[in-house]
Amino acid sequence: MTTLNFATDYCFYERGGDYDTLMVLFNYWGQDISVRSHGRYVAAAPCNKLYLHSGKNDWFQNGIPEVAESFDGLLTFCHGLRGRFSEKRLVFVGHSMGAFAALGCGLFSDADRILASVPEVDLCQPGSFSAKYLDEKELRYPSICALLAENRRTPIDVIVGVRDEADLRAARSVLAIRPASLIELDCAHETFVDLRDAGLLELVFRAFVEGRDLGETLDQAKPDARLGR
């Protein structure tokens, strides 16, 4: 097995304690290379963390520097994480661009749970966030629908804001392919920011790792936090 450095800006392992869960987090669009994805809000979650950063705003089409040269390579890398780390339970997290990678890599890795905030399963659809920044002709891995259709084990939690029609269509398309838990918030694309401002983001990450129902968690903490109850 190739030796990798897990202490770089692109691939950073953070041990928080003697946990059996590894949370794999992917960067969102425009995230500075020095920033750990949602680091402040996942700090209290009972797990160790692996932060992955593409170094670009390319929806991980070209993999991650020093880790993989393509999205296919990234799938293979994530599939092998149980062999590289002592943690046996894998959970994947991503927002927007990062949600595409979290879903794809989590499904390919037979993850124990996936949290995808405003995910796209088909890139560059009309009105989508990816269509604003990617050239459809240059996509190397444009869809994760096949991976989603094959899912038989991994629970998926999807969070979306109802004020963005393209996001809402994409999120609901996940459920059209495979059962998933859908949480609809009264906001647009920045769902994690909305939860953060409501003082709920840290709670959501902890509940996610602990295996609790996210909808029930939000309802108990703030009954008007989500729609579609």
C-alpha positions in Angstrom: 0.0 0.0 0.0 1.3 3.4 -1.0 2.5 5.5 2.0 0.7 8.8 2.2 1.2 11.9 4.3 -1.9 12.6 6.4 -0.7 15.9 7.7 -1.0 18.1 4.6 -3.4 20.9 3.6 -5.0 18.4 1.1 -5.3 15.4 3.4 -5.2 16.0 7.2 -6.0 13.4 9.9 -7.1 14.7 13.3 -7.3 12.4 16.2 -9.7 13.6 18.9 -9.6 10.5 21.1 -10.0 6.8 21.3 -12.9 6.6 18.9 -14.0 3.9 16.6 -15.6 6.4 14.1 -13.7 8.3 11.4 -15.5 11.2 9.9 -14.4 12.1 6.3 -15.0 15.7 5.4 -14.7 17.2 1.9 -14.2 20.9 1.2 -16.9 23.1 -0.2 -16.7 25.5 -3.1 -14.4 28.5 -2.5 -13.0 27.1 0.8 -9.5 28.3 1.5 -6.9 25.6 1.5 -5.9 26.3 5.1 -9.4 25.9 6.4 -10.6 22.5 7.9 -14.1 21.9 6.7 -16.6 22.8 9.4 -13.8 22.2 11.9 -15.1 24.3 14.7 -18.5 22.7 14.6 -17.4 19.1 14.3 -14.8 19.4 17.1 -17.2 18.1 19.8 -18.5 15.2 17.7 -17.3 11.9 19.2 -15.0 10.8 16.3 -11.7 11.3 14.6 -11.6 13.4 11.4 -10.0 13.1 8.0 -10.2 16.5 6.1 -9.9 16.2 2.3 -9.4 19.3 0.1 -9.3 19.2 -3.7 -7.3 22.4 -4.0 -9.6 23.5 -6.7 -13.3 24.3 -7.3 -13.7 21.3 -9.7 -16.1 19.0 -7.8 -13.2 16.7 -7.3 -13.1 15.8 -11.0 -9.3 15.8 -10.8 -9.1 14.1 -7.4 -7.0 15.5 -4.6 -3.3 16.4 -4.8 -1.0 13.8 -3.3 -3.9 11.5 -2.8 -5.6 10.7 -6.2 -5.5 12.1 -9.7 -9.1 11.6 -10.6 -12.5 11.1 -9.0 -12.2 7.4 -9.7 -8.9 7.4 -7.8 -10.5 9.2 -5.0 -13.2 6.5 -4.8 -10.5 3.9 -4.5 -8.6 5.8 -1.9 -11.7 6.2 0.3 -12.7 2.6 -0.1 -9.3 1.6 1.4 -9.6 3.9 4.5 -10.6 1.0 6.8 -7.3 -0.6 5.9 -5.3 2.5 6.6 -6.9 3.5 9.9 -7.9 1.7 13.1 -11.4 3.2 13.1 -13.9 0.7 11.7 -16.9 2.9 11.4 -16.8 5.4 8.5 -19.1 8.4 8.1 -18.9 11.0 5.3 -19.8 14.7 5.3 -20.0 17.3 2.6 -21.7 20.6 1.7 -22.5 21.5 -1.9 -19.4 20.6 -4.0 -18.3 18.5 -1.0 -21.6 16.7 -0.9 -21.0 15.3 -4.4 -17.8 13.7 -3.1 -19.2 12.7 0.2 -22.1 10.8 -1.5 -19.9 9.2 -4.2 -17.1 8.2 -2.0 -19.3 7.2 0.9 -21.4 4.9 -1.3 -18.4 3.4 -3.0 -16.8 2.8 0.5 -19.9 1.1 1.9 -20.0 3.9 4.6 -21.9 3.6 7.8 -23.7 7.0 7.2 -23.5 9.9 4.9 -24.5 13.6 5.5 -25.0 15.5 2.3 -25.9 19.2 2.3 -27.4 20.5 -0.9 -26.0 17.6 -3.0 -26.0 17.2 -6.8 -26.1 13.7 -8.2 -25.9 14.9 -11.8 -23.5 17.8 -12.4 -24.2 20.8 -14.5 -28.0 20.5 -14.6 -29.9 23.7 -15.5 -29.8 26.2 -12.6 -27.5 24.1 -10.5 -24.6 25.5 -8.5 -22.1 23.4 -10.5 -23.4 24.7 -13.8 -22.2 28.1 -12.9 -18.6 27.1 -12.6 -18.0 23.9 -14.6 -17.8 23.2 -18.3 -20.0 20.1 -18.9 -17.7 19.0 -21.8 -14.7 18.7 -19.4 -16.4 16.6 -16.8 -14.6 13.3 -16.1 -17.1 11.9 -13.6 -20.4 13.8 -14.1 -22.9 11.6 -12.2 -23.1 9.4 -9.1 -26.5 8.1 -9.9 -25.2 4.6 -10.6 -23.6 4.4 -7.2 -26.7 5.7 -5.5 -28.9 3.1 -7.3 -26.7 0.3 -6.1 -26.9 1.4 -2.4 -28.4 -1.3 -0.2 -26.8 -0.5 3.2 -25.7 3.1 3.7 -28.1 5.5 5.4 -28.1 8.9 3.8 -29.2 12.2 5.3 -29.8 15.1 2.9 -30.2 18.7 4.0 -31.6 21.3 1.5 -33.0 24.8 1.5 -36.4 25.2 -0.2 -35.6 28.7 -1.5 -33.3 27.3 -4.2 -35.4 25.4 -6.7 -32.4 23.7 -8.4 -31.1 22.5 -5.1 -34.5 21.2 -4.1 -34.9 19.2 -7.3 -31.4 17.7 -6.9 -32.0 16.8 -3.3 -35.3 15.2 -4.1 -33.7 13.3 -6.9 -31.7 11.4 -4.4 -34.9 10.1 -2.8 -36.2 9.2 -6.2 -33.4 6.8 -6.7 -32.9 5.4 -3.2 -34.6 6.0 0.2 -32.9 8.7 2.3 -33.8 11.1 5.1 -34.6 14.6 3.8 -34.5 17.7 5.9 -35.9 20.8 4.3 -34.9 24.2 5.8 -36.4 27.6 5.1 -33.2 29.0 3.4 -31.4 28.9 0.1 -28.0 27.2 -0.7 -26.2 27.9 2.6 -27.9 25.3 4.7 -25.0 24.8 7.1 -24.7 28.6 7.6 -28.4 28.7 8.4 -28.0 25.9 11.0 -24.9 27.6 12.4 -26.7 30.9 12.8 -29.5 29.1 14.6 -27.0 27.5 17.0 -27.8 24.0 15.6 -24.9 23.0 13.4 -22.7 21.5 16.2 -25.7 19.6 17.5 -26.5 18.2 14.0 -22.9 16.9 13.6 -22.9 15.3 17.0 -26.3 13.6 16.4 -25.1 12.4 13.0 -22.0 10.7 14.5 -24.0 9.3 17.4 -26.5 7.7 15.0 -29.5 9.8 16.1 -32.3 10.9 13.8 -31.4 14.4 12.6 -35.0 15.5 12.0 -36.0 14.5 15.5 -32.9 16.2 16.9 -33.8 19.5 15.2 -37.4 19.3 16.2 -36.5 18.8 19.9 -33.9 21.6 19.8 -36.0 24.1 17.8 -39.4 23.0 16.6 -39.5 25.6 13.8 -36.0 24.9 12.4 -37.2 22.7 9.5 -40.1 22.4 7.1 -42.0 19.3 5.9 -42.6 17.9 9.4 
